[in-house]
């Protein structure tokens, strides 16, 4: 049974302008440029350049009914019909086949890179092998992962060929074809594990003493090598420490991921464009916003003239519709300009708060002088919501005298020392990192020893916390940090 009733409830809804601002806040500088170009293309009432002194931007208080008695625009030859309709364009240009037989094509060629699998396939085509080997080799190449490894078992590929391609083969034949694929470049490709990958590369190297020793280590004592049981390896191979060190130098220069060789060569380098610049001058910090974050935008003068023109003819139905269209574009342009300005202000206010909170670090570049700071600390300082501060810190970089940092770098949790002082966990990580960097590599410090060292400095933390910080710093355990 349907019923009608009245109810009251509170809801928080964002206006389109607020949503637009939130989206603009979280984009980095390089994406902001693209966003502005897109808005200019979609809205002809918006254009680049500063405001004219004698041409103020139309505000929302200026309604459509204002300025009816103003003189005609100096741009009288501009007709709105020219903007909506282009009679000079023939109809066939607007159809799906929009190019005549006599028209020249000026399309720019698109450069297409060669994939890893295509490169291997081309090499295999140049080999003097029969068609069946070429076909089976293509199947194996298609099963390689992005690192260049063959992770699937041969019997699984045999079954796939039988069920999907109706090709009958066995593991022995597929193994012979696999060896052919493994002889392609880069060395180590199509290996089934890291040990085989390293061996394939060592087999192509000249027969020097250190190379022969390296082959023996990888082939016969690979597990001991990965666990850095060097004493056991020297005893079994009857070699001294110098010979072992030379062999290890050969092994560590090998490529554990041969598939990355082609992919990395074709990958474009990522460029970081700082959003802020902080410089120290005579003990004072100066903050500036990247000019790309503060573009000069204005409302088109032609659109400002057009709205005056059509206000005088608003009784005409077509003119009234055109007037509504123009007003929408003008409002949209003004909202976008206001959003860009508000974005600039929000970025500066937030960065100033971070700068003040981490003043000692920006002056010295010493991570041990960083203070604990979370999003709420900055949000309370600037009087904004935590989500707003999070959007500002997302994908934004600041250039300093000591390097370029992601804003998230300055946020860290609190840790209380024995004296009751609150310090940043980043300070503890820096001390931990320095302790590991200065340790004796022949006898690295264990997590227990690192825990005792930190407690001596007044940081009363558990061993598991030390292990967690070490892992966050991408530092291996003591056994794997051992060197000769």
Backbone torsions as a table, in degrees:
resi	resn	phi	psi	omega
1	UNK	NA	126.6	-178.3
2	UNK	-83.0	137.8	177.9
3	UNK	-133.7	150.0	175.2
4	UNK	-112.6	136.1	178.6
5	UNK	-154.1	159.9	179.0
6	UNK	-102.4	143.0	178.1
7	UNK	-147.4	152.8	177.2
8	UNK	-117.9	135.9	177.8
9	UNK	-153.5	150.6	-179.5
10	UNK	-93.9	131.7	177.8
11	UNK	-136.0	144.7	177.4
12	UNK	-106.3	114.9	-179.7
13	UNK	-121.8	137.6	178.9
14	UNK	-90.6	139.1	176.4
15	UNK	-75.0	161.5	177.1
16	UNK	-56.2	-34.4	179.5
17	UNK	-67.1	-39.6	178.7
18	UNK	-66.9	-40.1	178.0
19	UNK	-62.9	-41.4	178.6
20	UNK	-62.3	-41.8	179.1
21	UNK	-65.0	-42.8	180.0
22	UNK	-61.3	-38.8	179.2
23	UNK	-69.0	-38.6	-180.0
24	UNK	-69.4	-31.5	-177.9
25	UNK	-64.3	-36.8	-171.3
26	UNK	-88.4	-7.4	-179.2
27	UNK	-86.3	141.0	176.2
28	UNK	-74.3	177.5	-173.6
29	UNK	-60.4	-45.6	-175.6
30	UNK	-63.8	-36.1	178.3
31	UNK	-76.5	-27.9	177.9
32	UNK	-63.7	-39.2	177.6
33	UNK	-60.2	-44.1	178.5
34	UNK	-65.5	-37.6	179.3
35	UNK	-64.9	-39.7	178.9
36	UNK	-67.2	-42.5	178.0
37	UNK	-61.4	-39.8	178.6
38	UNK	-63.9	-42.4	-179.7
39	UNK	-65.9	-39.2	178.3
40	UNK	-64.9	-37.6	178.3
41	UNK	-68.1	-36.3	-176.6
42	UNK	-83.4	-24.9	-176.9
43	UNK	-122.5	102.6	-179.1
44	UNK	-67.6	-12.8	178.5
45	UNK	-79.7	-6.0	-179.1
46	UNK	-111.2	135.3	178.4
47	UNK	-147.8	162.5	179.7
48	UNK	-79.1	152.9	178.8
49	UNK	121.6	156.6	179.4
50	UNK	-76.3	163.2	178.7
51	UNK	-70.5	141.7	173.4
52	UNK	-72.6	141.8	-177.5
53	UNK	-63.7	-35.2	-177.2
54	UNK	-94.9	4.3	-178.5
55	UNK	-126.3	83.6	-178.6
56	UNK	-67.6	149.1	177.8
57	UNK	-70.5	137.7	-179.4
58	UNK	-65.9	127.5	178.5
59	UNK	-96.5	168.9	-178.0
60	UNK	-68.3	-19.8	179.4
61	UNK	-73.4	-18.7	178.6
62	UNK	-84.0	105.4	-175.8
63	UNK	-83.5	172.5	-178.9
64	UNK	-66.3	-29.1	-175.8
65	UNK	-78.5	-9.8	-176.5
66	UNK	-77.3	163.8	172.3
67	UNK	63.6	29.9	-179.8
68	UNK	-68.7	-30.8	-174.9
69	UNK	-95.7	9.7	-179.4
70	UNK	-75.0	152.0	179.9
71	UNK	-61.8	160.5	-177.3
72	UNK	-66.1	153.5	-178.1
73	UNK	-66.9	148.1	178.4
74	UNK	-70.4	-15.0	-179.9
75	UNK	-96.8	62.1	-171.7
76	UNK	-72.8	-25.0	-176.5
77	UNK	-75.9	-8.6	-179.9
78	UNK	-80.3	122.0	-177.8
79	UNK	-116.7	129.7	-178.7
80	UNK	-62.7	-29.2	180.0
81	UNK	-63.8	-27.6	177.2
82	UNK	-68.4	-26.3	-178.5
83	UNK	-78.5	-37.2	-177.0
84	UNK	-86.1	-32.0	-176.0
85	UNK	-127.9	139.6	178.5
86	UNK	-123.8	90.3	-175.4
87	UNK	-71.4	-14.9	-179.6
88	UNK	-76.1	-12.8	-180.0
89	UNK	-88.3	117.6	179.9
90	UNK	-64.5	155.2	-174.9
91	UNK	-61.8	-35.0	-175.4
92	UNK	-66.5	-21.1	177.9
93	UNK	-71.3	-20.4	-178.5
94	UNK	-97.5	-0.7	179.9
95	UNK	-87.2	178.4	-177.9
96	UNK	-66.8	-34.5	175.9
97	UNK	-98.2	84.8	-168.4
98	UNK	-98.8	29.5	178.1
99	UNK	-136.8	126.8	179.8
100	UNK	-75.2	167.7	-177.3
101	UNK	-69.0	-28.2	-176.9
102	UNK	-92.1	-4.0	-178.6
103	UNK	-75.3	139.0	176.6
104	UNK	-82.6	147.5	177.4
105	UNK	-100.0	127.4	-179.5
106	UNK	-117.2	33.0	-178.9
107	UNK	-70.1	136.2	179.2
108	UNK	-80.2	136.4	177.8
109	UNK	-66.7	143.4	-179.8
110	UNK	-104.8	123.9	179.4
111	UNK	-79.1	125.1	-179.1
112	UNK	-116.1	123.1	-179.7
113	UNK	-77.6	163.7	179.3
114	UNK	-93.3	129.9	179.6
115	UNK	-75.9	167.2	-179.8
116	UNK	-61.2	-45.6	179.9
117	UNK	-65.7	-37.9	179.2
118	UNK	-66.1	-37.8	178.2
119	UNK	-63.4	-42.9	178.0
120	UNK	-67.1	-39.7	178.7
121	UNK	-62.6	-38.6	178.7
122	UNK	-65.6	-39.7	177.3
123	UNK	-64.2	-40.6	-179.5
124	UNK	-66.2	-34.3	179.0
125	UNK	-64.9	-26.4	-179.5
126	UNK	-85.1	-7.9	179.5
127	UNK	-79.8	151.1	176.8
128	UNK	-85.4	76.7	178.9
129	UNK	-127.0	159.9	-180.0
130	UNK	-76.2	169.7	-174.8
131	UNK	-65.5	-34.0	-179.7
132	UNK	-67.6	-43.0	177.2
133	UNK	-61.8	-40.1	178.7
134	UNK	-63.8	-40.1	-179.6
135	UNK	-68.9	-45.4	178.4
136	UNK	-67.3	-36.8	176.7
137	UNK	-62.6	-37.3	176.9
138	UNK	-63.8	-35.9	177.3
139	UNK	-66.5	-41.5	178.6
140	UNK	-65.9	-42.2	178.7
141	UNK	-61.4	-37.6	178.7
142	UNK	-66.7	-19.3	180.0
143	UNK	-93.6	-0.3	179.2
144	UNK	-74.0	144.5	177.5
145	UNK	-87.0	-177.4	-174.9
146	UNK	-67.5	-19.3	177.3
147	UNK	-87.7	-5.0	179.7
148	UNK	91.5	12.1	-178.7
149	UNK	-97.3	151.0	171.6
150	UNK	-98.7	95.8	-174.2
151	UNK	-83.5	-16.6	-177.2
152	UNK	-88.8	147.2	177.7
153	UNK	-72.4	150.7	-178.0
154	UNK	-64.1	-34.9	-179.2
155	UNK	-67.0	-30.9	176.1
156	UNK	-68.6	-39.3	178.0
157	UNK	-68.1	-36.0	176.2
158	UNK	-59.2	-44.5	179.3
159	UNK	-66.5	-38.9	178.5
160	UNK	-61.8	-43.5	179.8
161	UNK	-63.4	-36.3	-179.2
162	UNK	-70.7	-40.3	-174.5
163	UNK	-87.5	-34.3	-174.9
164	UNK	-98.1	-32.4	-177.4
165	UNK	-115.4	0.1	-179.7
166	UNK	56.2	41.8	179.8
167	UNK	-115.5	125.0	-178.6
168	UNK	-97.0	125.4	177.5
169	UNK	-151.9	-179.3	177.0
170	UNK	-138.0	173.9	-176.1
171	UNK	-65.4	-32.9	-179.5
172	UNK	-64.5	-47.7	179.0
173	UNK	-65.5	-41.8	-179.6
174	UNK	-65.4	-32.3	177.0
175	UNK	-65.6	-39.7	177.8
176	UNK	-63.9	-40.7	178.8
177	UNK	-68.1	-36.0	179.1
178	UNK	-61.9	-39.6	178.8
179	UNK	-64.8	-33.0	175.4
180	UNK	-65.6	-41.5	178.5
181	UNK	-67.1	-37.8	-179.4
182	UNK	-68.1	-14.5	177.7
183	UNK	-85.8	-2.0	178.4
184	UNK	-79.8	170.2	177.0
185	UNK	-96.9	146.8	3.4
186	UNK	-77.8	155.2	179.6
187	UNK	-57.8	140.1	179.4
188	UNK	96.5	-2.9	-177.4
189	UNK	-70.9	150.6	177.2
190	UNK	68.6	18.9	174.0
191	UNK	-73.5	155.5	-177.9
192	UNK	-98.0	-12.1	173.8
193	UNK	-158.2	175.0	-176.5
194	UNK	-64.0	-39.7	-179.6
195	UNK	-60.0	-46.8	179.5
196	UNK	-66.1	-35.6	179.0
197	UNK	-62.0	-45.0	179.7
198	UNK	-68.2	-38.5	179.1
199	UNK	-64.1	-41.0	179.1
200	UNK	-60.8	-36.3	178.3
201	UNK	-74.1	-38.7	179.9
202	UNK	-67.4	-31.9	-179.5
203	UNK	-65.5	-23.9	-179.6
204	UNK	-90.7	-3.4	-178.6
205	UNK	-89.5	152.3	179.3
206	UNK	-59.3	155.0	-176.7
207	UNK	-82.3	73.7	172.2
208	UNK	-93.1	168.2	-177.0
209	UNK	-63.2	-47.2	-178.9
210	UNK	-65.9	-31.9	178.0
211	UNK	-68.9	-42.2	178.7
212	UNK	-62.8	-41.4	177.7
213	UNK	-64.9	-40.5	179.2
214	UNK	-62.4	-40.1	177.5
215	UNK	-62.4	-42.7	-179.8
216	UNK	-64.0	-38.7	179.8
217	UNK	-65.4	-47.9	-177.3
218	UNK	-69.0	-37.4	-175.1
219	UNK	-77.4	-42.9	-171.1
220	UNK	-107.2	-24.0	-173.1
221	UNK	-133.4	40.3	-174.9
222	UNK	-67.6	-40.8	-179.3
223	UNK	-63.7	-42.8	177.9
224	UNK	-65.1	-34.5	178.9
225	UNK	-67.3	-42.9	-179.6
226	UNK	-65.9	-27.7	178.8
227	UNK	-93.6	2.6	177.8
228	UNK	57.7	41.7	173.3
229	UNK	-88.6	71.8	-172.6
230	UNK	-68.0	-36.7	-179.8
231	UNK	-60.8	-40.8	-179.4
232	UNK	-65.6	-39.4	-179.8
233	UNK	-66.3	-45.1	-179.9
234	UNK	-62.6	-35.9	180.0
235	UNK	-68.5	-43.7	-176.1
236	UNK	-74.8	-34.4	179.9
237	UNK	-91.3	-6.8	179.3
238	UNK	56.3	53.5	178.5
239	UNK	-127.2	161.8	178.7
240	UNK	-93.6	-179.0	-174.9
241	UNK	-67.7	-35.5	179.4
242	UNK	-64.6	-43.0	178.8
243	UNK	-64.6	-38.9	178.1
244	UNK	-65.5	-40.9	-179.6
245	UNK	-63.6	-40.8	178.9
246	UNK	-64.8	-39.6	179.1
247	UNK	-67.5	-39.4	178.8
248	UNK	-65.4	-36.7	177.2
249	UNK	-60.7	-36.0	177.0
250	UNK	-68.0	-43.4	-175.7
251	UNK	-66.6	-44.4	-174.8
252	UNK	-69.1	-16.6	177.2
253	UNK	-84.7	-6.2	178.8
254	UNK	-75.0	160.0	-177.2
255	UNK	-96.9	111.0	-179.1
256	UNK	-75.4	-13.1	179.9
257	UNK	-132.4	79.3	-176.4
258	UNK	-63.8	-23.1	179.4
259	UNK	-67.1	-22.9	179.8
260	UNK	-74.4	-14.6	-175.8
261	UNK	-60.4	-48.2	-179.4
262	UNK	-76.7	-41.0	-175.9
263	UNK	-67.0	-41.8	-179.5
264	UNK	-67.5	-31.4	-179.6
265	UNK	-67.7	-30.4	-178.2
266	UNK	-96.2	-2.3	-177.6
267	UNK	-83.7	132.4	179.9
268	UNK	-73.7	138.6	179.0
269	UNK	-69.7	136.1	-179.8
270	UNK	-83.2	127.5	-179.6
271	UNK	-102.2	130.3	177.9
272	UNK	-97.3	123.8	177.1
273	UNK	-109.7	110.7	-178.8
274	UNK	-62.4	141.8	176.6
275	UNK	-86.4	-26.2	-179.0
276	UNK	-131.8	160.0	172.5
277	UNK	-132.7	127.9	179.0
278	UNK	-121.2	123.9	178.2
279	UNK	-126.4	145.6	178.4
280	UNK	-100.5	121.8	179.7
281	UNK	-126.9	111.6	179.0
282	UNK	53.8	43.7	178.1
283	UNK	78.8	3.4	178.3
284	UNK	-113.3	142.3	-180.0
285	UNK	-96.5	132.4	178.6
286	UNK	-115.8	127.0	-177.8
287	UNK	-110.1	134.8	175.9
288	UNK	-137.8	149.4	179.3
289	UNK	-95.8	137.4	177.4
290	UNK	-55.2	132.2	-177.8
291	UNK	-58.0	-24.9	178.7
292	UNK	-70.3	-18.1	176.6
293	UNK	-86.5	-5.2	-178.4
294	UNK	-128.2	62.2	-177.6
295	UNK	-72.8	151.9	176.6
296	UNK	-88.8	116.0	179.5
297	UNK	-124.0	149.8	178.3
298	UNK	-148.9	166.0	176.1
299	UNK	-86.4	136.7	-176.2
300	UNK	-57.0	132.6	178.4
301	UNK	-65.2	-35.9	179.3
302	UNK	-61.5	-38.9	179.5
303	UNK	-71.2	-32.2	176.2
304	UNK	-67.3	-36.3	177.0
305	UNK	-71.7	-35.7	-177.5
306	UNK	-66.2	-37.6	-178.2
307	UNK	-68.0	-32.4	175.5
308	UNK	-69.4	-39.5	-179.3
309	UNK	-63.3	-44.4	-175.3
310	UNK	-83.7	-11.2	173.5
311	UNK	-69.1	-31.0	179.6
312	UNK	-73.9	-22.5	-178.8
313	UNK	-114.2	32.6	-173.3
314	UNK	-69.4	-13.9	177.7
315	UNK	-72.5	-24.8	176.4
316	UNK	-72.4	133.6	-174.4
317	UNK	-62.3	-45.2	-179.6
318	UNK	-64.9	-39.4	179.3
319	UNK	-65.6	-35.7	179.5
320	UNK	-66.8	-40.7	178.0
321	UNK	-66.0	-39.4	177.7
322	UNK	-64.7	-36.3	-179.7
323	UNK	-64.7	-41.4	177.6
324	UNK	-63.5	-42.8	179.5
325	UNK	-61.3	-46.6	-178.8
326	UNK	-64.0	-41.9	179.7
327	UNK	-61.6	-39.0	178.2
328	UNK	-63.4	-42.6	179.9
329	UNK	-67.0	-39.9	178.5
330	UNK	-65.1	-43.0	177.9
331	UNK	-62.5	-42.9	-179.8
332	UNK	-63.4	-40.6	178.9
333	UNK	-64.7	-42.3	-179.7
334	UNK	-66.0	-40.9	177.9
335	UNK	-60.5	-42.1	-177.9
336	UNK	-66.1	-42.7	178.4
337	UNK	-62.1	-43.0	178.5
338	UNK	-63.9	-38.2	-179.8
339	UNK	-65.7	-39.5	178.0
340	UNK	-63.7	-43.7	179.0
341	UNK	-65.3	-39.9	178.8
342	UNK	-67.9	-34.6	176.5
343	UNK	-62.2	-44.8	178.7
344	UNK	-59.5	-45.9	-178.8
345	UNK	-63.4	-43.1	-179.6
346	UNK	-65.0	-41.7	178.3
347	UNK	-61.2	-45.8	-178.0
348	UNK	-66.1	-44.7	-179.2
349	UNK	-62.1	-42.8	-179.8
350	UNK	-67.1	-43.5	-178.7
351	UNK	-67.6	-35.8	176.5
352	UNK	-61.7	-38.3	178.2
353	UNK	-67.1	-41.3	177.2
354	UNK	-64.7	-40.9	180.0
355	UNK	-61.5	-42.5	-179.6
356	UNK	-68.3	-38.3	-178.0
357	UNK	-69.7	-38.8	-177.1
358	UNK	-109.0	38.1	-175.4
359	UNK	-57.6	-43.4	-177.8
360	UNK	-61.4	-38.9	179.9
361	UNK	-67.6	-44.9	-178.4
362	UNK	-64.5	-26.6	178.7
363	UNK	-80.9	-34.4	-173.5
364	UNK	-111.8	-29.1	-174.8
365	UNK	77.6	9.5	-179.2
366	UNK	-88.6	116.1	-177.1
367	UNK	-66.4	-24.2	179.9
368	UNK	-70.8	-11.4	178.6
369	UNK	-97.9	7.1	177.6
370	UNK	-75.3	139.4	-179.7
371	UNK	-95.4	151.5	175.5
372	UNK	-62.1	137.7	-177.1
373	UNK	-154.3	127.9	175.4
374	UNK	-119.8	171.4	-176.8
375	UNK	-58.3	-36.0	-178.1
376	UNK	-65.1	-33.9	179.0
377	UNK	-60.3	-45.9	-179.8
378	UNK	-73.1	-37.8	179.9
379	UNK	-62.5	-41.8	177.9
380	UNK	-66.6	-36.3	-177.8
381	UNK	-68.6	-38.4	-176.7
382	UNK	-97.9	-6.2	179.0
383	UNK	72.5	35.8	179.3
384	UNK	-121.7	170.0	178.0
385	UNK	-76.1	152.8	-179.5
386	UNK	-61.1	-37.2	-179.6
387	UNK	-63.8	-33.4	178.1
388	UNK	-66.7	-44.2	178.2
389	UNK	-63.8	-37.8	178.6
390	UNK	-63.0	-39.9	178.2
391	UNK	-66.2	-37.1	178.3
392	UNK	-65.8	-42.3	-177.4
393	UNK	-74.2	-14.0	-176.1
394	UNK	-76.6	120.1	173.9
395	UNK	60.1	25.6	177.2
396	UNK	-107.6	142.9	-178.6
397	UNK	-122.1	151.0	176.0
398	UNK	-127.4	131.8	178.3
399	UNK	-94.8	126.4	-178.8
400	UNK	-124.0	177.6	175.9
401	UNK	-68.8	-13.6	-175.4
402	UNK	-112.3	6.1	179.8
403	UNK	134.6	178.2	179.2
404	UNK	-106.9	128.9	-173.6
405	UNK	-126.3	147.7	168.8
406	UNK	-75.0	138.8	-176.1
407	UNK	-59.0	-30.6	178.9
408	UNK	-63.5	-19.5	179.6
409	UNK	-60.8	-31.1	-174.0
410	UNK	-83.7	-5.5	179.6
411	UNK	-97.4	131.3	178.8
412	UNK	-155.1	163.3	-179.2
413	UNK	-81.7	170.4	-179.0
414	UNK	-95.9	151.0	174.9
415	UNK	-142.1	132.8	-177.3
416	UNK	-97.7	128.2	179.5
417	UNK	-83.3	176.9	179.4
418	UNK	-62.6	-28.2	-179.7
419	UNK	-84.0	0.4	179.5
420	UNK	88.5	2.9	-179.6
421	UNK	-81.7	138.4	177.1
422	UNK	-88.9	125.9	179.6
423	UNK	-126.1	163.9	179.5
424	UNK	-81.2	143.4	175.7
425	UNK	-64.3	-25.0	176.6
426	UNK	-65.6	-32.4	176.5
427	UNK	-64.2	-41.7	178.8
428	UNK	-65.8	-40.7	179.7
429	UNK	-64.0	-37.7	179.2
430	UNK	-65.1	-43.0	177.4
431	UNK	-62.9	-41.1	178.6
432	UNK	-63.9	-43.1	-180.0
433	UNK	-64.3	-41.9	178.9
434	UNK	-66.5	-37.4	179.4
435	UNK	-64.2	-40.0	179.5
436	UNK	-72.0	-36.8	-179.3
437	UNK	-66.5	-30.8	-176.9
438	UNK	-96.4	4.0	-177.0
439	UNK	-73.9	163.8	174.2
440	UNK	-76.8	113.8	-174.9
441	UNK	-67.2	-18.7	175.1
442	UNK	-74.5	-26.4	-179.0
443	UNK	-139.9	74.8	-175.7
444	UNK	-64.6	154.7	178.9
445	UNK	-73.5	134.2	174.7
446	UNK	-79.9	170.8	178.5
447	UNK	-62.2	-35.1	177.3
448	UNK	-63.9	-42.7	179.2
449	UNK	-66.9	-38.4	177.5
450	UNK	-65.7	-36.5	178.1
451	UNK	-64.2	-43.3	178.7
452	UNK	-64.9	-38.3	179.7
453	UNK	-63.5	-42.9	179.7
454	UNK	-67.8	-37.3	178.6
455	UNK	-66.4	-34.7	176.0
456	UNK	-63.4	-28.7	178.7
457	UNK	-86.7	-0.1	176.7
458	UNK	99.9	5.0	179.7
459	UNK	-99.4	98.8	-175.4
460	UNK	-86.9	87.5	-179.6
461	UNK	-125.7	158.5	-176.6
462	UNK	-81.0	162.5	179.4
463	UNK	-62.6	-39.4	-179.5
464	UNK	-64.9	-30.8	176.9
465	UNK	-69.4	-39.4	176.2
466	UNK	-61.4	-42.9	178.3
467	UNK	-62.6	-38.9	179.0
468	UNK	-65.3	-45.3	178.6
469	UNK	-63.3	-39.3	179.2
470	UNK	-62.9	-41.6	178.4
471	UNK	-67.1	-37.0	177.3
472	UNK	-65.5	-27.3	176.5
473	UNK	-86.1	3.1	-179.5
474	UNK	59.3	40.7	177.6
475	UNK	-108.2	128.7	-178.1
476	UNK	-74.0	174.4	178.5
477	UNK	-69.8	167.9	-174.0
478	UNK	-55.8	-42.6	-176.9
479	UNK	-60.3	-37.9	-178.1
480	UNK	-85.3	-5.4	175.2
481	UNK	-94.8	-1.8	-177.2
482	UNK	-69.2	135.6	177.7
483	UNK	-132.1	159.7	179.9
484	UNK	-85.0	NA	NA
